[in-house]
Amino acid sequence: MTAHLDQRKQIADTGIFVSPLGLGTVKIGRNTAVKYPSSFKIPDDKQVQDLLAQAWDLGINLIDTAPAYGNSEQRLGELLAKQNHEFVIATKVGETFNAKTAESHYNFTPEFITASIHQSLKNLRQEALDIVLIHSDGNDKQIIEQGALEVLNDLKQQGLIRSTGMSTKTVEGGLLALQQSDLAMVMHNLEYQQEQAVLNQAQKDNKGIFIKKALASGHLTPDSVQDNFNLIYANQAVSSVIIGTINPAHLEDNVTKAALALE
């Protein structure tokens, strides 16, 4: 019998409830300059449609995307319009990717952030974005002190964003992000637990936590997946774990193991 993720956690007090696993979609929009252990072909529209339908049937209601994920946002906007499912969509600001040079570029000015939000609204065909995270380049503290989260919160007040946060790369950045937004996206797995303090603070403050690179971008051995999920979900602060797969069998296996860890 196929497992199903029935649990939902609210992100802070936003009224947004997310499944314990989220589907990361970098692989539907980009296959260059990525950190996965093996190359892959970007799936066609039918394959993506089937994957989205499968994710929903397995109990996943969260999709993670970003402008830096090639044409992921545009494809999701087009393909989700053909489905009758109310997915929660998380996207990001700050990083863009040049497919020709295979390089990322970062910009955290108020003007760029505002323009990026309006472009994401257009790409995703939404009147408001459910979740928007700052896509950090590693200089978390500097980005926050320059007011990037304040810009997102202003756009939230305007009704263009429902929930704000930051994908951070430092403990200090994660803690600062929790002070000024609804959630932080951090890395946490068997081989890396240096940001545990951010998870602990989120639990105290009733803020959300998304886990990225839970399986080290596919570099962890398959027999360690269950142990990773067991470790991660032992933290009550964790709202969702983002898994970036385009393989239906892998997706079902991850859901089965996540469900077991949540029992």
C-alpha positions as CSV (number, residue, x, y, z in Angstrom):
1,M,0.0,0.0,0.0
2,T,1.4,3.4,-1.0
3,A,2.0,5.8,1.8
4,H,0.2,9.1,2.0
5,L,1.3,12.3,3.8
6,D,-1.8,13.5,5.6
7,Q,0.0,15.9,8.0
8,R,0.1,19.6,7.5
9,K,2.0,22.3,9.5
10,Q,1.2,26.0,9.6
11,I,4.0,28.4,8.8
12,A,4.1,30.8,11.7
13,D,0.6,32.4,11.9
14,T,0.2,32.9,8.1
15,G,-2.6,30.5,7.5
16,I,-0.4,28.6,5.1
17,F,-0.3,24.8,5.8
18,V,2.3,22.7,4.1
19,S,3.0,19.0,3.7
20,P,6.1,17.5,5.4
21,L,7.6,16.9,2.0
22,G,7.8,19.5,-0.7
23,L,8.7,18.9,-4.4
24,G,11.8,20.9,-5.5
25,T,11.6,21.8,-9.2
26,V,15.1,22.9,-10.3
27,K,15.3,19.8,-12.5
28,I,12.3,20.8,-14.6
29,G,13.9,24.0,-15.6
30,R,17.7,23.6,-15.6
31,N,20.3,20.8,-16.0
32,T,23.5,22.9,-16.3
33,A,25.7,24.0,-13.4
34,V,23.8,21.9,-10.9
35,K,25.3,19.9,-8.0
36,Y,23.7,16.5,-8.6
37,P,26.0,13.4,-8.9
38,S,24.8,12.5,-12.4
39,S,23.5,14.3,-15.4
40,F,19.8,14.2,-16.3
41,K,17.4,15.2,-19.1
42,I,14.8,17.9,-18.4
43,P,11.4,16.2,-18.4
44,D,8.8,17.1,-21.0
45,D,5.4,18.6,-20.2
46,K,3.6,15.3,-19.8
47,Q,6.3,13.9,-17.5
48,V,6.1,17.1,-15.3
49,Q,2.3,16.9,-15.3
50,D,2.4,13.3,-14.3
51,L,4.9,14.1,-11.5
52,L,2.8,16.9,-10.2
53,A,-0.3,14.7,-10.2
54,Q,1.7,11.9,-8.4
55,A,3.0,14.4,-5.8
56,W,-0.6,15.5,-5.0
57,D,-1.9,12.0,-4.8
58,L,0.9,11.1,-2.3
59,G,-0.1,14.0,-0.1
60,I,2.4,16.6,-1.2
61,N,0.9,20.1,-1.5
62,L,4.2,22.2,-1.5
63,I,6.2,23.1,-4.6
64,D,9.5,24.9,-4.4
65,T,10.8,26.9,-7.3
66,A,13.0,30.0,-8.0
67,P,13.9,32.3,-10.9
68,A,17.4,30.7,-10.7
69,Y,15.9,27.4,-11.7
70,G,15.9,28.1,-15.4
71,N,12.4,28.2,-16.8
72,S,10.9,26.3,-13.8
73,E,8.6,29.1,-12.8
74,Q,7.2,29.6,-16.3
75,R,6.6,25.9,-16.8
76,L,4.9,25.5,-13.4
77,G,2.6,28.5,-14.2
78,E,1.6,26.9,-17.5
79,L,1.2,23.3,-16.2
80,L,-0.4,24.0,-12.9
81,A,-3.1,25.9,-14.6
82,K,-4.1,22.6,-16.2
83,Q,-4.5,20.9,-12.8
84,N,-7.3,21.3,-10.3
85,H,-5.0,21.2,-7.3
86,E,-4.3,24.1,-4.9
87,F,-0.6,23.6,-4.4
88,V,1.3,26.0,-2.1
89,I,4.1,27.5,-4.2
90,A,7.4,28.7,-2.7
91,T,9.6,30.8,-4.9
92,K,12.7,33.1,-4.3
93,V,14.3,36.4,-5.0
94,G,17.9,37.6,-5.3
95,E,19.5,35.0,-7.6
96,T,19.2,34.7,-11.3
97,F,20.9,32.2,-13.6
98,N,22.4,32.8,-17.0
99,A,22.0,29.6,-19.1
100,K,24.5,30.8,-21.7
101,T,27.3,31.4,-19.2
102,A,26.1,28.9,-16.6
103,E,26.6,31.5,-13.9
104,S,24.5,32.8,-11.2
105,H,24.1,36.5,-10.5
106,Y,22.8,38.1,-7.3
107,N,21.0,41.3,-6.6
108,F,19.3,42.3,-3.4
109,T,18.3,45.9,-4.0
110,P,14.7,46.9,-3.3
111,E,14.2,47.7,-7.0
112,F,15.4,44.3,-8.2
113,I,13.4,42.4,-5.5
114,T,10.2,44.3,-6.4
115,A,10.7,43.6,-10.1
116,S,11.4,40.0,-9.4
117,I,8.2,39.5,-7.4
118,H,6.1,41.0,-10.2
119,Q,7.9,38.7,-12.8
120,S,7.3,35.7,-10.6
121,L,3.6,36.6,-10.3
122,K,3.4,36.7,-14.0
123,N,5.4,33.5,-14.5
124,L,3.4,31.5,-12.0
125,R,0.1,33.1,-13.0
126,Q,-0.8,34.1,-9.5
127,E,-2.4,37.1,-7.9
128,A,-0.3,36.6,-4.8
129,L,2.7,34.5,-4.0
130,D,2.3,32.0,-1.2
131,I,5.9,32.0,0.0
132,V,8.9,34.1,-1.1
133,L,12.4,33.4,0.2
134,I,15.5,35.5,-0.2
135,H,18.0,33.3,-2.2
136,S,21.2,34.1,-0.3
137,D,24.6,34.1,-1.8
138,G,26.1,33.4,1.6
139,N,26.3,36.9,2.9
140,D,23.2,36.4,5.0
141,K,23.8,39.2,7.6
142,Q,24.7,41.8,5.0
143,I,21.7,41.0,2.9
144,I,19.4,41.3,5.9
145,E,21.0,44.5,7.2
146,Q,20.6,46.0,3.7
147,G,16.8,45.6,4.1
148,A,16.0,42.7,1.7
149,L,13.5,41.1,4.2
150,E,12.0,44.5,4.9
151,V,11.2,44.8,1.2
152,L,9.5,41.4,1.2
153,N,7.5,42.3,4.3
154,D,6.4,45.6,2.6
155,L,5.2,43.5,-0.4
156,K,3.5,41.2,2.1
157,Q,1.6,44.2,3.5
158,Q,0.5,45.1,0.0
159,G,-1.0,41.6,-0.4
160,L,1.5,40.4,-3.1
161,I,3.1,37.8,-0.7
162,R,1.5,35.7,2.0
163,S,4.6,34.5,3.7
164,T,8.2,35.7,3.8
165,G,11.5,34.1,4.7
166,M,15.1,33.4,3.6
167,S,17.1,30.5,2.3
168,T,20.2,31.0,4.5
169,K,23.7,29.6,4.6
170,T,24.8,30.7,8.1
171,V,23.5,30.2,11.6
172,E,23.6,34.0,12.2
173,G,21.7,34.6,9.1
174,G,19.1,32.0,10.0
175,L,18.5,33.5,13.4
176,L,18.2,37.0,12.0
177,A,15.8,35.8,9.3
178,L,13.6,34.3,12.0
179,Q,13.4,37.7,13.7
180,Q,12.2,39.4,10.6
181,S,10.2,36.8,8.7
182,D,8.0,33.7,8.9
183,L,10.5,31.0,8.1
184,A,14.1,30.0,7.3
185,M,15.3,27.4,4.8
186,V,18.4,25.7,6.2
187,M,20.5,22.7,5.4
188,H,20.3,19.7,7.8
189,N,21.2,16.1,7.3
190,L,23.2,13.2,8.8
191,E,26.5,14.8,7.5
192,Y,25.7,18.4,8.4
193,Q,24.0,19.6,11.5
194,Q,25.7,22.9,12.2
195,E,22.5,24.9,11.9
196,Q,20.6,23.1,14.6
197,A,20.4,26.4,16.6
198,V,18.2,27.9,13.9
199,L,15.8,24.9,14.2
200,N,15.8,25.3,18.0
201,Q,15.0,29.0,17.8
202,A,12.2,28.5,15.2
203,Q,10.6,26.0,17.6
204,K,10.7,28.6,20.4
205,D,9.3,31.4,18.2
206,N,6.7,29.3,16.3
207,K,8.4,30.1,13.0
208,G,8.6,27.8,10.0
209,I,11.6,25.7,8.8
210,F,12.2,24.3,5.4
211,I,15.1,21.8,5.0
212,K,17.2,22.0,1.8
213,K,19.7,19.4,0.7
214,A,18.2,16.9,3.1
215,L,19.8,14.1,1.0
216,A,22.9,16.1,0.1
217,S,21.6,16.8,-3.4
218,G,21.5,13.0,-4.1
219,H,25.1,12.4,-2.8
220,L,24.0,10.3,0.2
221,T,23.7,6.6,-0.2
222,P,20.2,5.2,-0.8
223,D,20.4,3.2,2.4
224,S,20.8,6.3,4.5
225,V,17.6,8.0,3.3
226,Q,15.5,6.6,6.1
227,D,18.1,7.6,8.7
228,N,18.2,11.1,7.3
229,F,14.4,11.5,7.5
230,N,14.4,10.1,11.0
231,L,17.0,12.7,12.1
232,I,15.3,15.6,10.4
233,Y,11.7,14.9,11.5
234,A,12.9,14.4,15.1
235,N,12.9,18.2,15.1
236,Q,9.4,19.5,15.8
237,A,10.3,22.8,14.2
238,V,10.6,21.3,10.7
239,S,7.7,22.4,8.5
240,S,8.8,20.6,5.3
241,V,11.7,18.9,3.6
242,I,12.3,19.9,0.0
243,I,13.1,16.9,-2.2
244,G,14.2,17.8,-5.8
245,T,13.4,14.6,-7.8
246,I,12.0,14.0,-11.3
247,N,11.9,10.2,-10.8
248,P,8.4,8.9,-9.9
249,A,9.9,5.9,-8.1
250,H,12.2,8.0,-6.0
251,L,9.3,10.3,-5.1
252,E,7.2,7.5,-3.9
253,D,10.1,6.0,-2.0
254,N,10.8,9.3,-0.3
255,V,7.2,9.7,0.7
256,T,7.1,6.1,2.1
257,K,10.3,6.8,4.2
258,A,9.1,10.2,5.3
259,A,5.8,8.7,6.5
260,L,7.6,6.1,8.4
261,A,9.8,8.7,10.1
262,L,6.8,10.7,11.1
263,E,5.0,7.8,12.8
